[in-house]
Amino acid sequence: MALAFSDIPGWDRDDHAAAWAAFCVTADLSGLAPVATDDAKAAFEALFEPVEIAAEGTAHFTGYYEPELQGAREKSARFAYPLYAKPGGIDPYKPWFTRADIVEGDLLAGLELVWLDSPIEAFLAQVQGSVRIRFEDGGSLRLGYDGKNGHPYRSIGKELVARGVAPVEEMTPDRIRQWGHESPGEVQALLNHNPSFVFFRVLDLPEESGPLGATGRPVSAGRSLAVDPDVVALGSPVWIDCPGFGQRLMVAQDIGSAIKGAGRGDIFTGSGPQAGRIAGAINTKGRMIALRRRA
């Protein structure tokens, strides 16, 4: 349903310059050249028209972030849980081995990129699709998504809810970490509930840059949104009304295996522990309005 900009709650209060900066990273996907403007609000209004794609209470928002973790270049007693590069010979249209197969058969031996000190943190890095690693010598490493094994994603949080560990409203990443600390002998079996397995590649990015999204460009904290590209074109501006996060203009710059359908959005909250806490708290219903190029 077509709308006027005056119909969008909070439109006049947003930081349109920040949204424009994020939009310019992928403006060419909308057929536009990234240009500077003194009036970003007017620029958006001149170039686009708002179209509601999920009415109030029907959009579903979650959050994701780039973890920042301690790690090591070599395996040790402390750092014993690797993240892996993609093996050769994987057909993107055909399932490869499951997570359980990979772990039990040590099928990725020799492809370790870095070692972490927690199997749950290694798993959550796969869920997020990117990670910053800090080494004890002061060095660092950025890793980004480089494909997966072709199996469907299954939530370990939902599995713990089904087991009665905690109600759904309390099942956050921190609650999963707590469960893992209390039940170390059961962790791998829980992780194997999700047959999907993500591979990484080393990224050469500036320290201040966000991780790379599905467009191959950096995503922006609080301004980049993962969407279903069959519903919302990548590079498009998208207005969200997300209780607990806010009303603001985002840009569709990423995708996710669990982000499917009209009104589904995953908000990139940034890097590090605080961003993780913000992302983990987002799981709510709201409203989504796409901005589409004027004819």
C-alpha positions in Angstrom: 0.0 0.0 0.0 1.4 3.4 -1.1 1.9 6.0 1.7 2.9 9.6 2.0 6.0 10.4 4.0 3.8 12.3 6.4 2.1 9.0 7.2 5.3 7.5 8.6 5.5 7.9 12.4 8.8 9.5 13.4 10.0 10.2 9.9 10.8 13.9 10.6 12.8 13.0 13.7 15.3 10.6 12.2 18.9 11.2 11.4 18.5 11.1 7.6 22.2 12.0 7.1 23.2 8.8 8.9 20.8 6.8 6.8 22.1 8.5 3.6 25.7 7.6 4.5 24.7 3.9 4.8 22.5 4.1 1.7 25.4 5.5 -0.4 27.5 2.3 0.3 25.1 0.3 -1.9 23.3 3.1 -3.9 24.4 1.7 -7.2 22.2 -1.3 -6.5 19.3 1.1 -6.8 20.7 2.5 -10.0 22.0 5.6 -8.3 25.4 7.1 -7.9 26.5 7.8 -4.3 26.5 11.5 -4.0 26.8 14.0 -1.2 23.8 16.0 -0.2 23.1 18.8 2.3 19.5 17.7 2.8 19.3 13.9 3.0 15.6 13.9 4.1 14.6 15.8 0.9 16.8 13.6 -1.2 15.1 10.4 0.0 11.7 12.0 -0.5 12.5 13.1 -4.0 13.9 9.8 -5.1 11.6 7.3 -3.3 8.0 6.7 -2.4 7.0 4.7 0.8 5.1 1.4 0.3 4.0 -0.5 3.4 5.0 -4.2 3.2 4.2 -5.2 6.8 1.5 -3.4 8.8 1.9 -2.6 12.5 2.4 -5.8 14.5 3.1 -8.0 11.5 6.8 -7.4 10.8 9.2 -9.6 12.8 12.5 -8.1 13.8 15.5 -9.8 15.3 19.1 -8.5 15.7 22.6 -9.7 14.7 26.1 -8.4 15.4 29.8 -9.0 14.8 31.2 -10.8 17.9 34.6 -9.7 19.2 36.4 -12.6 20.8 39.7 -13.6 22.2 41.5 -16.2 20.1 44.8 -17.8 19.1 46.5 -18.7 15.9 47.5 -22.1 17.2 45.6 -24.7 19.2 46.2 -24.9 22.9 44.6 -26.3 26.0 42.6 -23.0 26.4 42.0 -22.3 22.7 40.7 -25.6 21.3 37.6 -24.8 19.2 38.3 -23.7 15.6 36.6 -21.7 12.9 37.2 -23.1 9.5 37.9 -22.1 5.9 35.6 -23.7 3.2 36.8 -27.0 1.9 37.1 -27.5 -1.9 34.6 -29.5 -3.9 31.4 -28.2 -2.2 28.5 -27.9 -4.5 26.4 -24.8 -3.4 23.3 -26.6 -4.7 23.9 -29.9 -2.9 24.1 -30.6 0.8 27.5 -31.6 2.1 28.1 -33.3 5.5 26.1 -32.3 8.5 27.6 -30.6 11.6 27.6 -33.9 13.5 29.4 -35.6 10.5 32.0 -32.8 10.4 32.7 -32.9 14.1 32.7 -36.7 14.5 34.8 -37.3 11.4 37.1 -34.3 11.9 36.4 -33.6 8.2 37.9 -30.1 8.2 41.3 -30.9 9.7 43.9 -28.6 8.3 41.4 -25.8 7.4 41.5 -24.1 10.8 41.7 -20.3 10.5 41.7 -19.5 14.2 41.1 -21.1 17.6 38.6 -20.0 20.2 38.1 -20.9 23.9 34.5 -21.9 23.8 32.5 -24.2 21.5 29.4 -22.1 22.1 31.2 -18.9 21.0 32.5 -20.7 17.9 28.9 -21.7 17.1 27.5 -18.2 17.7 30.2 -16.8 15.4 28.8 -19.1 12.7 25.3 -17.9 13.4 26.3 -14.2 13.1 28.4 -14.9 10.0 31.3 -12.6 10.9 33.7 -12.2 13.8 36.7 -10.1 15.1 39.4 -12.0 16.8 41.8 -10.4 19.3 45.1 -12.1 19.9 47.1 -11.9 23.1 50.0 -10.3 21.3 47.8 -7.3 20.3 47.1 -8.5 16.8 43.7 -9.1 15.3 41.8 -10.9 12.6 38.5 -10.3 10.8 36.6 -13.3 9.4 33.6 -13.2 7.2 31.0 -15.6 5.8 32.2 -17.9 3.0 29.4 -20.3 2.5 27.8 -23.2 4.3 27.2 -26.9 4.1 23.8 -26.7 2.5 21.7 -28.0 5.5 18.8 -26.0 7.1 19.4 -23.9 10.1 17.8 -25.1 13.4 17.8 -22.9 16.5 19.5 -24.3 19.5 17.7 -21.7 21.6 14.3 -23.1 20.5 15.6 -26.6 21.3 16.5 -25.5 24.8 13.0 -23.9 25.2 11.5 -27.2 24.1 13.5 -29.0 26.7 12.2 -26.7 29.4 15.5 -25.0 30.2 13.9 -21.6 30.1 10.8 -19.9 28.6 11.1 -18.4 25.2 11.2 -14.8 26.5 14.3 -15.7 28.6 16.2 -17.6 25.9 19.0 -15.2 25.0 22.6 -15.9 23.9 23.6 -15.3 27.5 21.2 -17.9 28.7 22.6 -20.4 26.2 26.1 -19.6 27.5 24.9 -20.1 31.1 23.4 -23.5 30.1 26.7 -24.5 28.4 28.7 -23.6 31.5 26.4 -25.7 33.6 26.2 -28.6 31.2 29.6 -28.9 29.4 29.2 -32.5 28.6 26.0 -31.9 26.7 27.1 -28.9 24.6 28.2 -30.7 21.4 25.0 -32.8 21.3 23.0 -29.6 21.5 25.1 -27.9 18.8 24.6 -30.9 16.5 20.9 -30.2 16.7 21.7 -27.6 14.0 23.0 -29.5 11.0 24.0 -26.2 9.3 27.7 -25.4 9.3 29.2 -22.0 8.2 32.7 -21.5 6.7 34.8 -18.3 6.9 37.4 -16.4 5.0 39.9 -13.8 6.1 38.8 -10.2 5.4 41.1 -7.2 4.9 39.0 -4.4 6.4 39.8 -1.2 8.2 39.3 -1.4 12.0 36.4 1.1 11.9 34.6 -0.8 9.1 31.6 -3.0 9.7 31.7 -6.6 8.4 30.7 -7.4 4.8 27.1 -8.1 4.1 25.6 -10.1 1.2 26.3 -7.3 -1.2 30.0 -7.6 -0.5 30.0 -4.1 1.0 30.4 -3.2 4.7 27.2 -3.0 6.8 26.6 -0.1 9.2 25.7 -0.4 12.8 22.0 0.6 13.4 21.4 1.3 9.7 21.8 -2.0 7.9 19.0 -4.5 7.7 19.1 -8.2 6.6 16.0 -8.9 4.5 14.5 -11.5 2.1 15.7 -10.2 -1.2 12.7 -11.8 -2.9 10.6 -9.2 -1.1 12.9 -6.2 -0.6 15.6 -5.4 -3.2 19.1 -5.2 -1.7 20.2 -1.6 -1.6 16.7 -0.3 -0.9 16.0 2.0 2.0 13.5 0.5 4.5 11.7 2.3 7.3 11.2 0.2 10.5 9.2 0.7 13.6 10.7 -1.8 16.0 9.6 -1.5 19.7 12.6 -1.4 22.0 14.9 -0.4 19.1 13.2 2.5 17.5 11.7 4.1 14.4 14.4 4.7 11.8 15.4 4.5 8.2 17.6 1.4 7.4 19.1 0.0 4.2 18.6 -3.5 3.0 22.2 -4.7 2.8 22.3 -8.3 4.0 20.4 -11.6 3.9 20.1 -14.5 6.2 19.0 -18.1 6.0 16.3 -17.5 8.6 15.2 -14.1 7.2 12.4 -15.1 4.9 9.1 -13.5 3.9 7.5 -10.1 3.9 8.2 -8.1 7.0 11.1 -10.2 8.2 14.1 -8.0 9.2 17.4 -8.6 11.0 19.0 -5.5 12.4 22.8 -5.2 12.4 23.6 -3.6 15.8 27.4 -3.3 15.5 30.5 -5.1 16.9 31.5 -6.3 20.3 29.7 -7.4 23.5 27.4 -4.4 23.9 26.2 -4.8 20.3 25.6 -8.5 21.1 23.5 -7.6 24.1 21.4 -5.2 22.0 21.0 -7.8 19.2 20.1 -10.5 21.7 17.2 -8.4 23.1 15.6 -7.8 19.7 12.8 -10.3 19.0 9.6 -8.4 18.5 6.8 -7.5 16.2 6.6 -4.1 14.5 6.0 -2.3 11.1 8.1 -2.2 7.9 7.8 0.3 5.0 9.9 0.0 1.9 11.1 3.0 0.0 10.8 2.3 -3.7 12.3 4.3 -6.6 9.8 6.8 -8.1 8.9 6.1 -11.7 
